[in-house]
């Protein structure tokens, strides 16, 4: 059970073979008791600040465990009735034996049909009358003197008499129309095939009426043939479904141009393909689109930052990451989140303040540095400062500051250098030239484009123009372009996750990090299948 307010996790462990009914109650009670007891300490120090503390909670836990166990015993399991307590034990053998000429009362009462009631009454009266030549006596002694065979013989005679009378009544009341034969006529199987017309069901006649045969064998096999996979998909079959899929993708924030290209690629892939057994065109197209979307979000080259940082450590040099993007997308905030993530994994970080244009940019990074040092003080890491800010104020050359910061990090033994740059619109040629110069001069290991999940068509324009500017203004033969994407504000879009598809489709670069909130812990890797599921949800 998670407690997001104080960043606590409660886990209950027990043997799997035990079926404990009170586990949910126990973990809820422990969560509330522990949180309420130590609320003040959490609010003062925070969850991370009291990790090394001790908590006197054993007695409380044992009390809560006893209460949970007692509550599970309150409802005792139901015990099966004994035979003596059941209704069957009250019935005698005598009441289960049906004597001749008697009808059980329960059976007579349960008869719903009036006709059946009449038959029951007639049976009673018939059985009460004696056969011709027999003495009518009400004494019970005669019944007892009869043998078993005689009783059976007598019952047979009465049965035949009743049915003969019923047959006479029905023959008197029957009408001439009822003499018509009902049901199918027997088929004649002639070895010589002389009666071939009988087997022709193209225009069959049943009971004198001419009917078509869709319900016969031909209709059944025709229906199965339509269901079983034997139809090749055509463009005409898919167009209505693809049109709906395209509108659905655009509604989920996928760029319109990308949505059209996706549907076109799915159509080309499926055209001429034989549909699977018992599948529809809609389900086939939807499945193909889902597979294509997952493939887009999982590019061939995966960026593993921790592995690359350790590789740079072996070569005794810092690993350099440059952040770029338009104004206001959250470059500095997500840079601080990535710093916290790297420190948590044991790497030291130098932040280079290369945004020398925006007012307050350096102060923002200085505040983040002070906060990160408070969470990871030097005394917790052998006196080593895990994060430091390298800044030269405002109005200076960003490329020069980045070069100095990388040199300083190499001399001081920092593991990672994170270069913050000024936000710039993709249409601003002077600023795009300055960014291309910074990347060309310092040759960072990783260039991350920071984009927000709120944009739709704009995401395509930003990425295309950023890559084009880096290529146009680079002095190298093979220009350095964007290596990966940081997708920010992902917690604000609900299921409109189309920007992730647009960005990865247009660049073929992976989404390395996803920002999901305002705290340092709100940083995730992209779950491709979860994103596609949200995208396809109606």
DOVOMI-174807 format. One line per field, with one value per residue (C-alpha): x, y, z; residue number from 1. Coordinates in nm, 2 decimals. Example, Ala and Ser with C-alpha at 12.3 -4.5 7.8 and 13.67 -1.06 7.14 Angstrom:
x: c(1.23, 1.37)
y: c(-0.45, -0.11)
z: c(0.78, 0.71)
num: c(1, 2)
END
This chain:
x: c(0.00, 0.14, 0.12, 0.19, 0.17, 0.47, 0.63, 0.58, 0.54, 0.37, 0.42, 0.27, 0.44, 0.29, 0.31, 0.14, -0.02, -0.22, -0.55, -0.57, -0.89, -0.78, -0.47, -0.64, -0.78, -0.44, -0.24, -0.50, -0.50, -0.12, -0.10, -0.34, -0.18, 0.18, 0.10, -0.10, 0.16, 0.46, 0.29, 0.47, 0.81, 0.73, 0.62, 0.93, 1.20, 1.04, 1.05, 1.41, 1.53, 1.43, 1.54, 1.80, 1.56, 1.40, 1.03, 0.88, 0.59, 0.61, 0.34, 0.10, 0.15, 0.09, -0.23, -0.35, -0.27, -0.47, -0.77, -0.75, -0.74, -1.03, -1.24, -1.19, -1.32, -1.64, -1.82, -1.80, -1.83, -2.17, -2.21, -2.40, -2.72, -2.73, -2.97, -3.19, -3.23, -3.33, -3.69, -3.61, -3.57, -3.93, -4.08, -4.18, -4.15, -4.52, -4.58, -4.34, -4.54, -4.82, -5.12, -5.34, -5.60, -5.45, -5.29, -5.04, -5.19, -4.87, -4.88, -5.25, -5.19, -4.89, -5.08, -5.12, -5.31, -5.68, -5.68, -5.44, -5.66, -5.96, -5.75, -5.65, -6.01, -6.12, -5.84, -5.96, -6.33, -6.23, -6.01, -6.29, -6.53, -6.50, -6.46, -6.77, -6.82, -6.62, -6.77, -6.76, -6.63, -6.49, -6.31, -5.93, -5.89, -5.93, -5.64, -5.41, -5.51, -5.41, -5.06, -4.80, -4.86, -5.24, -5.19, -4.97, -5.22, -5.51, -5.31, -5.24, -5.61, -5.71, -5.44, -5.56, -5.92, -5.84, -5.64, -5.91, -6.17, -5.94, -5.88, -6.25, -6.31, -6.03, -6.15, -6.50, -6.38, -6.12, -6.18, -6.11, -5.84, -5.63, -5.58, -5.30, -4.96, -4.72, -4.34, -4.09, -4.15, -3.90, -3.62, -3.58, -3.21, -3.21, -2.88, -2.97, -3.01, -3.35, -3.51, -3.26, -3.54, -3.60, -3.25, -3.27, -3.31, -3.27, -3.65, -3.76, -4.12, -4.21, -4.57, -4.69, -4.53, -4.24, -3.96, -3.60, -3.33, -3.12, -3.19, -3.09, -2.74, -2.65, -2.73, -2.54, -2.22, -2.25, -2.26, -1.96, -1.77, -1.83, -1.69, -1.39, -1.08, -1.09, -1.13, -0.84, -0.85, -0.89, -0.84, -1.22, -1.28, -1.02, -1.09, -1.39, -1.21, -0.89, -1.08, -1.22, -0.88, -0.72, -0.98, -0.93, -0.55, -0.59, -0.83, -0.56, -0.31, -0.13, -0.02, -0.25, 0.03, 0.16, -0.19, -0.24, 0.11, 0.04, -0.29, -0.14, 0.14, -0.11, -0.32, -0.02, 0.08, -0.26, -0.37, -0.41, -0.36, -0.61, -0.81, -0.79, -1.06, -1.37, -1.21, -1.35, -1.19, -1.21, -1.03, -0.76, -0.69, -0.69, -0.44, -0.21, -0.22, -0.14, 0.16, 0.29, 0.25, 0.44, 0.72, 0.74, 0.78, 1.05, 1.33, 1.61, 1.87, 1.80, 1.97, 2.10, 2.24, 2.37, 2.57, 2.72, 2.82, 3.00, 3.17, 3.29, 3.42, 3.64, 3.79, 3.84, 3.63, 3.29, 2.97, 2.82, 2.45, 2.31, 1.95, 1.77, 1.41, 1.17, 1.08, 0.88, 0.88, 1.06, 1.43, 1.57, 1.32, 1.37, 1.75, 1.72, 1.51, 1.77, 2.05, 1.86, 1.82, 2.20, 2.29, 2.06, 2.25, 2.58, 2.72, 2.84, 2.69, 2.82, 2.54, 2.66, 2.45, 2.47, 2.13, 2.29, 1.99, 1.67, 1.65, 1.66, 1.79, 2.11, 1.93, 1.68, 1.97, 2.14, 1.83, 1.80, 2.17, 2.12, 1.81, 1.98, 2.28, 2.04, 1.89, 2.24, 2.48, 2.85, 2.89, 2.66, 2.91, 3.24, 3.28, 3.23, 2.99, 2.75, 2.62, 2.77, 2.68, 2.92, 2.81, 2.96, 2.66, 2.46, 2.55, 2.84, 2.91, 2.72, 2.96, 3.26, 3.10, 3.01, 3.37, 3.50, 3.26, 3.36, 3.72, 3.65, 3.45, 3.74, 3.99, 3.76, 3.65, 3.28, 3.10, 2.84, 2.80, 2.45, 2.45, 2.14, 2.07, 1.84, 1.49, 1.46, 1.19, 1.27, 1.23, 1.49, 1.79, 2.06, 1.97, 1.96, 2.31, 2.44, 2.30, 2.45, 2.79, 2.76, 2.70, 2.96, 3.24, 3.18, 3.07, 2.84, 2.77, 2.40, 2.18, 1.83, 1.53, 1.29, 0.93, 0.60, 0.33, 0.06, 0.15, 0.01, 0.11, 0.36, 0.58, 0.66, 0.75, 0.98, 1.17, 1.21, 1.34, 1.57, 1.73, 1.75, 1.91, 2.17, 2.25, 2.27, 2.48, 2.72, 3.07, 3.12, 3.08, 2.84, 2.64, 2.53, 2.15, 1.91, 1.98, 1.67, 1.37, 1.26, 0.88, 0.75, 0.41, 0.29, 0.07, -0.15, -0.28, -0.49, -0.51, -0.42, -0.07, -0.03, 0.27, 0.49, 0.40, 0.45, 0.80, 0.93, 0.79, 0.94, 1.29, 1.31, 1.47, 1.37, 1.19, 1.46, 1.28, 0.91, 0.84, 0.52, 0.50, 0.67, 0.90, 1.25, 1.10, 0.86, 1.07, 0.99, 1.10, 0.84, 0.61, 0.53, 0.25, 0.07, 0.10, -0.05, -0.33, -0.42, -0.40, -0.63, -0.89, -1.22)
y: c(0.00, 0.34, 0.67, 0.94, 1.22, 1.10, 0.88, 0.56, 0.20, -0.06, -0.43, -0.73, -1.07, -1.41, -1.77, -1.82, -2.15, -1.96, -1.80, -1.50, -1.31, -1.01, -0.90, -0.60, -0.48, -0.53, -0.33, -0.05, -0.03, -0.03, 0.24, 0.47, 0.40, 0.45, 0.76, 0.93, 0.84, 0.98, 1.25, 1.54, 1.39, 1.33, 1.69, 1.83, 1.61, 1.45, 1.08, 1.09, 1.27, 1.00, 0.69, 0.62, 0.68, 0.41, 0.36, 0.21, 0.04, -0.33, -0.31, -0.12, -0.37, -0.67, -0.51, -0.44, -0.80, -0.94, -0.71, -0.82, -1.19, -1.15, -0.97, -1.26, -1.51, -1.32, -1.48, -1.85, -2.08, -2.23, -2.59, -2.85, -2.98, -3.34, -3.59, -3.57, -3.19, -3.23, -3.27, -3.61, -3.76, -3.66, -3.86, -4.22, -4.51, -4.55, -4.20, -4.27, -4.57, -4.49, -4.73, -4.82, -4.57, -4.28, -3.97, -3.77, -3.43, -3.24, -3.37, -3.28, -2.93, -2.86, -2.94, -2.61, -2.74, -2.78, -3.08, -3.26, -3.19, -3.35, -3.66, -3.69, -3.68, -3.93, -4.16, -4.15, -4.22, -4.50, -4.67, -4.65, -4.83, -5.21, -5.41, -5.61, -5.93, -5.81, -5.74, -5.39, -5.38, -5.10, -5.33, -5.30, -5.67, -5.75, -5.54, -5.70, -6.05, -5.97, -6.09, -5.87, -6.02, -5.97, -5.60, -5.55, -5.72, -5.51, -5.19, -5.28, -5.34, -5.00, -4.83, -4.98, -4.89, -4.53, -4.49, -4.66, -4.42, -4.12, -4.25, -4.27, -3.91, -3.77, -3.96, -3.82, -3.45, -3.47, -3.27, -3.38, -3.12, -3.28, -3.59, -3.41, -3.56, -3.34, -3.33, -3.43, -3.71, -4.00, -3.95, -4.23, -4.32, -4.49, -4.65, -4.60, -4.22, -4.25, -4.00, -3.71, -3.45, -3.53, -3.44, -3.10, -2.84, -2.53, -2.47, -2.71, -2.76, -2.82, -2.90, -2.79, -2.44, -2.34, -2.19, -2.08, -2.28, -2.03, -2.22, -2.55, -2.70, -2.47, -2.16, -2.29, -2.37, -2.04, -1.85, -2.04, -1.97, -1.60, -1.62, -1.84, -1.66, -1.68, -1.31, -1.09, -0.73, -0.46, -0.08, -0.03, -0.26, -0.07, 0.29, 0.35, 0.20, 0.39, 0.72, 0.66, 0.56, 0.87, 1.10, 0.91, 0.96, 1.34, 1.37, 1.21, 1.48, 1.30, 1.55, 1.53, 1.47, 1.18, 1.03, 1.02, 0.86, 0.60, 0.50, 0.49, 0.26, 0.02, 0.01, -0.09, -0.35, -0.51, -0.48, -0.83, -1.00, -1.28, -1.21, -1.45, -1.69, -1.52, -1.17, -0.84, -0.57, -0.33, -0.56, -0.65, -0.29, -0.19, -0.47, -0.37, -0.01, -0.10, -0.31, -0.02, 0.23, 0.01, -0.03, 0.35, 0.40, 0.14, 0.26, 0.03, 0.23, 0.25, 0.52, 0.38, 0.68, 0.49, 0.24, 0.53, 0.72, 0.41, 0.37, 0.74, 0.68, 0.40, 0.65, 0.90, 1.17, 1.33, 1.23, 1.55, 1.60, 1.91, 2.02, 2.22, 2.32, 2.60, 2.85, 2.73, 2.36, 2.28, 2.24, 2.36, 2.17, 1.84, 1.90, 1.91, 1.59, 1.41, 1.54, 1.39, 1.06, 1.05, 1.13, 0.86, 0.62, 0.73, 0.97, 1.33, 1.61, 1.95, 2.18, 2.42, 2.74, 2.83, 3.01, 3.36, 3.52, 3.46, 3.67, 3.44, 3.14, 3.12, 3.18, 2.90, 2.65, 2.78, 2.71, 2.36, 2.29, 2.40, 2.19, 1.88, 1.92, 1.93, 1.60, 1.45, 1.63, 1.58, 1.40, 1.13, 1.07, 1.08, 1.46, 1.47, 1.73, 1.54, 1.84, 2.17, 2.47, 2.62, 2.97, 3.29, 3.52, 3.67, 3.80, 3.57, 3.32, 3.00, 2.78, 2.91, 2.86, 2.50, 2.43, 2.57, 2.37, 2.04, 2.12, 2.19, 1.87, 1.67, 1.83, 1.79, 1.44, 1.49, 1.20, 1.40, 1.75, 1.87, 2.18, 2.40, 2.62, 2.91, 2.84, 2.95, 2.93, 2.71, 3.01, 3.23, 3.19, 3.37, 3.17, 2.84, 2.92, 2.98, 2.64, 2.46, 2.62, 2.51, 2.15, 2.15, 2.30, 2.08, 1.76, 1.64, 1.27, 1.32, 1.59, 1.59, 1.78, 1.88, 1.90, 1.92, 1.66, 1.92, 2.01, 1.84, 1.96, 2.20, 1.91, 1.81, 2.16, 2.21, 1.89, 1.92, 2.28, 2.21, 1.92, 2.13, 2.42, 2.19, 2.04, 2.37, 2.56, 2.28, 2.30, 1.92, 1.69, 1.47, 1.72, 1.64, 1.61, 1.54, 1.20, 1.17, 1.33, 1.44, 1.45, 1.69, 1.77, 1.41, 1.43, 1.70, 1.53, 1.23, 0.99, 1.25, 1.11, 1.17, 1.40, 1.10, 0.93, 1.25, 1.32, 0.96, 0.91, 1.23, 1.18, 0.80, 0.89, 0.74, 0.92, 0.89, 1.05, 1.14, 1.42, 1.34, 1.60, 1.88, 1.69, 1.55, 1.20, 1.26, 1.12, 0.80, 0.60, 0.55, 0.25, 0.20, -0.05, 0.17, 0.47, 0.28, 0.14, 0.50, 0.61, 0.34, 0.38, 0.51)
z: c(0.00, -0.10, 0.10, -0.16, 0.09, 0.30, 0.03, 0.24, 0.12, 0.34, 0.27, 0.44, 0.40, 0.48, 0.37, 0.04, 0.15, 0.42, 0.32, 0.55, 0.52, 0.73, 0.53, 0.37, 0.70, 0.87, 0.62, 0.62, 1.00, 1.01, 0.75, 0.94, 1.28, 1.17, 0.96, 1.24, 1.51, 1.32, 1.12, 1.29, 1.23, 0.86, 0.82, 0.99, 0.84, 0.54, 0.46, 0.33, 0.64, 0.89, 0.70, 0.97, 1.26, 1.47, 1.52, 1.84, 1.67, 1.77, 2.04, 1.81, 1.53, 1.76, 1.89, 1.53, 1.43, 1.72, 1.64, 1.27, 1.37, 1.61, 1.35, 1.11, 1.38, 1.44, 1.15, 1.21, 0.91, 0.85, 0.97, 0.76, 0.91, 1.04, 0.89, 1.21, 1.16, 0.79, 0.65, 0.52, 0.86, 0.94, 0.65, 0.72, 0.48, 0.48, 0.34, 0.05, -0.07, -0.32, -0.29, -0.58, -0.68, -0.47, -0.60, -0.39, -0.28, -0.37, -0.73, -0.78, -0.64, -0.87, -1.18, -1.37, -1.67, -1.64, -1.87, -1.65, -1.35, -1.53, -1.62, -1.26, -1.14, -1.41, -1.30, -0.94, -1.04, -1.28, -1.03, -0.77, -0.99, -0.98, -1.30, -1.43, -1.24, -0.94, -0.60, -0.49, -0.13, 0.07, 0.31, 0.31, 0.38, 0.01, -0.09, 0.16, 0.03, -0.33, -0.43, -0.60, -0.94, -0.91, -0.82, -1.13, -1.35, -1.21, -1.27, -1.63, -1.70, -1.55, -1.75, -2.08, -2.00, -1.93, -2.25, -2.46, -2.33, -2.39, -2.75, -2.82, -2.69, -2.91, -3.22, -3.18, -3.14, -3.42, -3.74, -4.09, -4.13, -3.86, -4.07, -4.27, -4.21, -4.03, -4.03, -4.30, -4.55, -4.54, -4.80, -5.05, -5.11, -5.45, -5.55, -5.92, -5.87, -6.05, -5.81, -5.86, -5.85, -5.48, -5.40, -5.58, -5.30, -5.51, -5.49, -5.21, -5.12, -4.75, -4.65, -5.00, -4.97, -5.20, -4.99, -5.04, -4.86, -4.66, -4.34, -4.49, -4.53, -4.81, -4.60, -4.30, -4.51, -4.68, -4.35, -4.22, -4.55, -4.49, -4.14, -4.19, -4.31, -4.69, -4.79, -4.90, -4.77, -5.03, -5.00, -5.03, -4.73, -4.52, -4.62, -4.39, -4.09, -4.16, -4.18, -3.84, -3.70, -3.85, -3.68, -3.35, -3.36, -3.44, -3.14, -2.92, -3.02, -3.29, -3.56, -3.86, -4.11, -3.89, -3.85, -4.23, -4.29, -4.02, -4.17, -4.52, -4.40, -4.23, -4.55, -4.76, -4.51, -4.50, -4.86, -5.02, -4.68, -4.60, -4.29, -4.00, -3.89, -3.74, -3.75, -3.88, -4.09, -3.79, -3.55, -3.82, -3.89, -3.52, -3.44, -3.72, -3.61, -3.25, -3.35, -3.57, -3.28, -3.04, -3.30, -3.34, -2.96, -2.94, -3.18, -3.28, -3.08, -2.71, -2.51, -2.18, -1.99, -1.69, -1.90, -2.11, -1.79, -1.66, -1.99, -1.97, -1.62, -1.74, -1.99, -1.71, -1.87, -1.78, -1.97, -2.13, -2.19, -2.36, -2.32, -2.59, -2.68, -2.72, -2.44, -2.13, -2.19, -1.86, -1.95, -1.62, -1.40, -1.58, -1.58, -1.20, -1.20, -1.40, -1.17, -0.87, -1.06, -1.14, -0.78, -0.65, -0.88, -0.72, -0.99, -0.92, -1.14, -1.26, -1.39, -1.66, -1.66, -2.03, -2.05, -2.03, -2.18, -1.97, -1.65, -1.34, -1.52, -1.32, -0.99, -1.07, -1.12, -0.80, -0.60, -0.75, -0.66, -0.30, -0.27, -0.42, -0.18, 0.11, 0.00, -0.06, 0.18, 0.13, 0.47, 0.34, 0.05, 0.22, 0.22, -0.16, -0.31, -0.54, -0.73, -0.82, -1.04, -1.29, -1.39, -1.53, -1.51, -1.80, -2.15, -2.21, -2.49, -2.41, -2.61, -2.42, -2.08, -2.17, -2.28, -1.95, -1.75, -1.92, -1.86, -1.49, -1.45, -1.60, -1.35, -1.05, -1.13, -1.19, -1.36, -1.56, -1.70, -1.77, -2.00, -1.97, -2.28, -2.34, -2.48, -2.84, -3.11, -3.41, -3.64, -3.47, -3.70, -3.48, -3.17, -3.37, -3.51, -3.15, -3.04, -3.34, -3.26, -2.89, -2.99, -3.27, -3.05, -2.74, -2.90, -2.62, -2.57, -2.57, -2.72, -2.57, -2.71, -2.44, -2.56, -2.38, -2.42, -2.47, -2.83, -3.14, -3.49, -3.33, -3.21, -3.57, -3.67, -3.37, -3.42, -3.80, -3.77, -3.48, -3.66, -3.99, -3.81, -3.64, -3.98, -4.16, -3.91, -3.82, -3.95, -3.95, -4.25, -4.05, -3.84, -3.49, -3.46, -3.17, -3.00, -2.78, -2.64, -2.29, -2.28, -2.01, -1.85, -1.92, -1.61, -1.76, -2.07, -1.95, -2.24, -2.52, -2.56, -2.93, -2.90, -2.80, -3.13, -3.34, -3.19, -3.22, -3.57, -3.72, -3.57, -3.52, -3.18, -2.85, -2.56, -2.29, -2.00, -1.92, -1.67, -1.47, -1.20, -1.00, -0.76, -0.82, -0.81, -1.09, -1.37, -1.56, -1.86, -2.13, -2.12, -2.49, -2.45, -2.18, -2.41, -2.71, -2.49, -2.38, -2.74, -2.87, -2.59, -2.71)
num: c(1, 2, 3, 4, 5, 6, 7, 8, 9, 10, 11, 12, 13, 14, 15, 16, 17, 18, 19, 20, 21, 22, 23, 24, 25, 26, 27, 28, 29, 30, 31, 32, 33, 34, 35, 36, 37, 38, 39, 40, 41, 42, 43, 44, 45, 46, 47, 48, 49, 50, 51, 52, 53, 54, 55, 56, 57, 58, 59, 60, 61, 62, 63, 64, 65, 66, 67, 68, 69, 70, 71, 72, 73, 74, 75, 76, 77, 78, 79, 80, 81, 82, 83, 84, 85, 86, 87, 88, 89, 90, 91, 92, 93, 94, 95, 96, 97, 98, 99, 100, 101, 102, 103, 104, 105, 106, 107, 108, 109, 110, 111, 112, 113, 114, 115, 116, 117, 118, 119, 120, 121, 122, 123, 124, 125, 126, 127, 128, 129, 130, 131, 132, 133, 134, 135, 136, 137, 138, 139, 140, 141, 142, 143, 144, 145, 146, 147, 148, 149, 150, 151, 152, 153, 154, 155, 156, 157, 158, 159, 160, 161, 162, 163, 164, 165, 166, 167, 168, 169, 170, 171, 172, 173, 174, 175, 176, 177, 178, 179, 180, 181, 182, 183, 184, 185, 186, 187, 188, 189, 190, 191, 192, 193, 194, 195, 196, 197, 198, 199, 200, 201, 202, 203, 204, 205, 206, 207, 208, 209, 210, 211, 212, 213, 214, 215, 216, 217, 218, 219, 220, 221, 222, 223, 224, 225, 226, 227, 228, 229, 230, 231, 232, 233, 234, 235, 236, 237, 238, 239, 240, 241, 242, 243, 244, 245, 246, 247, 248, 249, 250, 251, 252, 253, 254, 255, 256, 257, 258, 259, 260, 261, 262, 263, 264, 265, 266, 267, 268, 269, 270, 271, 272, 273, 274, 275, 276, 277, 278, 279, 280, 281, 282, 283, 284, 285, 286, 287, 288, 289, 290, 291, 292, 293, 294, 295, 296, 297, 298, 299, 300, 301, 302, 303, 304, 305, 306, 307, 308, 309, 310, 311, 312, 313, 314, 315, 316, 317, 318, 319, 320, 321, 322, 323, 324, 325, 326, 327, 328, 329, 330, 331, 332, 333, 334, 335, 336, 337, 338, 339, 340, 341, 342, 343, 344, 345, 346, 347, 348, 349, 350, 351, 352, 353, 354, 355, 356, 357, 358, 359, 360, 361, 362, 363, 364, 365, 366, 367, 368, 369, 370, 371, 372, 373, 374, 375, 376, 377, 378, 379, 380, 381, 382, 383, 384, 385, 386, 387, 388, 389, 390, 391, 392, 393, 394, 395, 396, 397, 398, 399, 400, 401, 402, 403, 404, 405, 406, 407, 408, 409, 410, 411, 412, 413, 414, 415, 416, 417, 418, 419, 420, 421, 422, 423, 424, 425, 426, 427, 428, 429, 430, 431, 432, 433, 434, 435, 436, 437, 438, 439, 440, 441, 442, 443, 444, 445, 446, 447, 448, 449, 450, 451, 452, 453, 454, 455, 456, 457, 458, 459, 460, 461, 462, 463, 464, 465, 466, 467, 468, 469, 470, 471, 472, 473, 474, 475, 476, 477, 478, 479, 480, 481, 482, 483, 484, 485, 486, 487, 488, 489, 490, 491, 492, 493, 494, 495, 496, 497, 498, 499, 500, 501, 502, 503, 504, 505, 506, 507, 508, 509, 510, 511, 512, 513, 514, 515, 516, 517, 518, 519, 520, 521, 522, 523, 524, 525, 526, 527, 528, 529, 530, 531, 532, 533, 534, 535, 536, 537, 538)
END
